[in-house]
Amino acid sequence: MIPTSTVSRPVEIGLRLTGIWPNSSIFFRLLWTLVMGTGLIFQYHYLLVHFSIKELPNLIDGLSTTLPYNLLFFKLVVLWINNRLFIDILTAMSNDWSEYSNMYAMIDKAILAHRCSKVTIGVYSTAVLLYSTASINFRKQTNGNCRELLIKMELPFEFCNSPIYEIVECVQFVHLMAVASAIGMLDAFMVTLMLHIGGQIDLMQQEVEEIYLKNNKYNFPATILRSLINKHHKIIAFSESIESLFSHIALMQFLSNTLIICCIGFLIVTSMGTDEGIRMLVKTSFFYIAITLEAFIFCFAGEYLSNKSRTIGDAVYESVWYTLKPQDCRILLFVIMRSQRRLTITAGKFMDLSLEGFTNSLKASASYISVLYAMY
């Protein structure tokens, strides 16, 4: 089936259920605010109660689940506040599809975006299933020790005895699955935006290839020139809108993922050679992959946009611009000059997102792991 939009159906449904999609009910925003806010209060209460070097592994385990909650809540608030900018981005994408819906570049990028969306959401769902399977304690309470919850929280009521414990676990599992799906959906949406703008750049390159000599005269259709300039302007405006919407999100993503990867790595290292080693490996291995994938997606998006924007200038330069009239050459020269200032996504205007930044994040996480292990 030929897609009619770069945004896949799972991503659209997720955006609607989180209250981000245009004209979504405010009920979803209130529901997410209430659920996420309440959960974070209980989680931070747990961290404060167990804040001790003696309980460092337990503290790190709780922190590794609290930080993703924090990050998701921050993303939702930013997207709710900037809903007008989000609508402008969707409108631009819709206009592009109405104008170039039959172009192979658009269809190819849309199919790839739909596949990436399914894989991204699937990775997070699998991580939740493995994490939950390894975390839930099915054995009954013994020696007065309360069984641990799936998500470490300090609840205001007694939950150790059955069936309250099982009910709380089920509620936490559904909540965790919803949070993981929302995180995967937002990451998939970022991939969708990058592939859409990549398709627009490919279309512009095709228009550049239409520059040619006709009847051995220096003819250059004004319609092609106009279309070329308008297309370049739309690409730049679309990129700036993405930068404005995701700049602060990317900054929090970069900082949070560095700490989360550090926490999960610490749990894996300290559990090696212990009775809990296998269980902890099953619990955290796919979780580690999912968090690393999240950091990689944002950094790859910045790298992809930067490299793709450079190809515009290369395509114009490799055309037969030197055989055109001087006034047409000067206009194309401006396109080359503008494309030299590459498009990018920044982390809060402090740094460009790139694969180099991704490797630096992993290096920093490894350094923090060694510090925590020395303290332990």
CORZIPE-V120599 format. One record per backbone hydrogen bond with DSSP energy under -1.0 kcal/mol. NH is the residue of the N-H (numbers start at 0). CO is the residue of the C=O. If there is no record, write none. Layout:
{{NH & CO} {NH & CO}}
This chain:
{{11 & 7} {12 & 8} {13 & 9} {14 & 10} {15 & 11} {16 & 12} {17 & 13} {18 & 15} {19 & 14} {20 & 14} {23 & 20} {27 & 24} {29 & 25} {30 & 26} {31 & 27} {32 & 28} {33 & 29} {34 & 30} {35 & 31} {36 & 32} {37 & 33} {38 & 34} {39 & 35} {40 & 36} {41 & 37} {42 & 38} {43 & 39} {44 & 40} {45 & 41} {46 & 42} {47 & 43} {48 & 44} {49 & 45} {51 & 49} {55 & 52} {58 & 54} {59 & 55} {60 & 56} {61 & 57} {62 & 58} {63 & 59} {65 & 61} {66 & 62} {68 & 64} {69 & 65} {70 & 66} {71 & 67} {72 & 68} {73 & 69} {74 & 70} {75 & 71} {76 & 72} {77 & 73} {78 & 74} {79 & 75} {80 & 76} {81 & 77} {82 & 79} {85 & 81} {86 & 82} {87 & 83} {88 & 84} {89 & 85} {90 & 86} {91 & 87} {92 & 88} {93 & 89} {94 & 90} {95 & 91} {96 & 92} {97 & 93} {98 & 94} {99 & 95} {102 & 99} {106 & 102} {107 & 103} {108 & 104} {109 & 105} {110 & 106} {111 & 107} {112 & 108} {113 & 109} {114 & 110} {115 & 111} {116 & 112} {117 & 113} {118 & 114} {119 & 115} {120 & 116} {121 & 117} {122 & 118} {123 & 119} {124 & 120} {125 & 121} {126 & 122} {127 & 123} {128 & 124} {129 & 125} {130 & 126} {131 & 127} {132 & 128} {133 & 129} {134 & 130} {135 & 131} {144 & 141} {153 & 41} {164 & 160} {166 & 162} {167 & 163} {168 & 164} {169 & 165} {170 & 166} {171 & 167} {172 & 168} {173 & 169} {174 & 170} {175 & 171} {176 & 172} {177 & 173} {178 & 174} {179 & 175} {180 & 176} {181 & 177} {182 & 178} {183 & 179} {184 & 180} {185 & 181} {186 & 182} {187 & 183} {188 & 184} {189 & 185} {190 & 186} {191 & 187} {192 & 188} {193 & 189} {194 & 190} {195 & 191} {196 & 192} {197 & 193} {198 & 194} {199 & 195} {200 & 196} {201 & 197} {202 & 198} {203 & 199} {204 & 200} {205 & 201} {206 & 202} {207 & 203} {208 & 204} {209 & 206} {210 & 207} {213 & 216} {216 & 213} {218 & 216} {224 & 220} {225 & 221} {226 & 222} {227 & 223} {228 & 224} {229 & 225} {230 & 226} {231 & 227} {232 & 228} {233 & 229} {234 & 230} {235 & 231} {236 & 232} {237 & 233} {238 & 234} {239 & 235} {240 & 236} {241 & 237} {242 & 238} {243 & 239} {244 & 240} {245 & 241} {246 & 242} {249 & 245} {250 & 246} {251 & 247} {252 & 248} {253 & 249} {254 & 250} {255 & 251} {256 & 252} {257 & 253} {258 & 254} {259 & 255} {260 & 256} {261 & 257} {262 & 258} {263 & 259} {264 & 260} {265 & 261} {266 & 262} {267 & 263} {268 & 264} {269 & 265} {270 & 266} {273 & 270} {276 & 273} {279 & 275} {280 & 276} {281 & 277} {282 & 278} {283 & 279} {284 & 280} {287 & 283} {288 & 284} {289 & 285} {290 & 286} {291 & 287} {292 & 288} {293 & 289} {294 & 290} {295 & 291} {296 & 292} {297 & 293} {298 & 294} {299 & 295} {300 & 296} {301 & 297} {302 & 298} {303 & 299} {304 & 300} {305 & 301} {306 & 302} {307 & 303} {308 & 304} {309 & 305} {313 & 309} {314 & 310} {315 & 311} {316 & 312} {317 & 313} {318 & 315} {322 & 319} {323 & 320} {328 & 324} {329 & 325} {330 & 326} {331 & 327} {332 & 328} {333 & 329} {334 & 330} {335 & 331} {336 & 332} {337 & 333} {338 & 334} {340 & 337} {341 & 339} {346 & 350} {347 & 246} {347 & 345} {349 & 346} {352 & 344} {357 & 353} {358 & 354} {359 & 355} {360 & 356} {361 & 357} {362 & 358} {363 & 359} {364 & 360} {365 & 361} {366 & 362} {367 & 363} {368 & 364} {369 & 365} {370 & 366} {371 & 367} {372 & 368} {373 & 369} {374 & 370} {375 & 371}}
